[in-house]
Amino acid sequence: MIKKEMIAMLLAGGQGSRLGVLTQKVAKPAVSFGGKYRIIDFPLSNCINSGVDTVGVLTQYQPLRLNSHIGIGIPWDLDRNVGGVTVLPPYERSKGSDWYSGTANAIYQNLEYMESYNPEYVLILSGDHIYKMDYEIMLEYHKANNADVTIAVMQVPWEEASRFGIMVADENNRITEFEEKPEHPKSNLASMGIYIFSWKALKEALIQLADVPGCDFGKHVIPYCHDKGERIFAYEFSGYWKDVGTLESYWQANMELIDIIPEFNLYEEYWKIYTKSDIIPPQYVSDQAKIEKSIIGDGCEICGDVEGSVIGSGVTIGAGAVVKDSIIMKGSVIAPGAVIDKAIIAEDVTVGENTHIGVGEYAESTFDKRVYHADLAVIGEKSVVPANVRVGRNTAISGVTEEADYPDGQLESGGSIIKAGEAR
């Protein structure tokens, strides 16, 4: 039997519904980030940099782009004869077909995959966070404490603690209490959704909780292990970690990359972030262009002004166009004379000539207040915004739109035009 000391299970099936039209056609871990990468590149790179060479990637929602991006794992050196990366979608069994109904249920449905490697430890990861972490150091900590479960935690502001699973630990960092999103938190040590389980403890818990609807690590598995008296320890992480689960946090994390001294550095030699790179030509910057404090991807053609922005590969910015404080993803075209101010524009979008996106003052969303509550205009992939229209702030556009969709040539702040199916 193959024997691996630790394998990783990477949960990448989430829709990321709080990213609105950005995840209408693509799973959140496959969303572009930093002009060159996709969100899933960060945990995958952490794995190979930490010496973890066996990774199961659990997909579910809109998996096509994610599967194509991961392939056989070549960019991360995960194309191995033994181990490597394996994409694990839900599949039909003799007793019927089951979608993954919770984080722990997804892992439970892949018990056979894990057993085939006979691991001593299993690392559980989420596919939608931006961070660098050496899992090998966390494993050494797990072993030193003779732990059954080790949970990566970090201190969060007290006012945000109620959004997380919160740990109370003793002087030895052993967890004494665990509360999932408490109204009145007793601590500000928040779970990062990164766990190392000793295989025996994980297997026993998953089998015992197999019939729990929507079985989840935070709500069910960790409390179960705690109630059994198992040794659960908090591993405190002090580096950069960002959950890019909202439009505002996603935009902010991208903007932090272009600080003079970025809090999260993509350029470190000793901890590289790997990704699938397309074979595309170098970027071209014309003599009319002006670029300040921005990331510009390969294959771009820049003839306008770009300031404080993250521009993905293969983007065209026409003469006289201005892009400021924005994210423009791969393959999008900003026509001459267009002005983009504080917007997130997804892949393969076309913005017409002299169109102005991000005008006026913020207004509350009339479409979905839960998702759209930032000062951002958001345009979903393959959308078309016609020439000579004005788009306000806190807006959402999805689909091929025409001049007739914009009363008086304008989409007011807080408004939306959704022509490509359900986008909430």
Secondary structure, DSSP 8 states (H G I E B T S, - for coil): ----SEEEEEE-----GGGGGGGSSS-GGGSEETTTEETTHHHHHHHHHTT--EEEEE--SS-HHHHHHHTTSGGGT---SSSEEEEE---EETTEE----SHHHHHHTTHHHHHTT--SEEEEEESSEEE---HHHHHHHHHHTT-SEEEEEEE--GGGGGGSEEEEE-TT-BEEEEEES-SS-S--EEEEEEEEEEHHHHHHHHHHTTTSTT--IIIIIHHHHHHTT--EEEEE--S-EEE--SHHHHHHHHHHTTSSS-SS-TT-SSS------------EE-TT-EEES-EE-TT-EE-SEEES-EE-TT-EE-TT-EEES-EE-TT-EE-TT-EEESEEE-TT-EE-TT-EEEES-----SS-TTT--SS-EEE-TT-EE-TT-EEESSEEEESB--GGGSGGGEE-TT-EEE-SS---
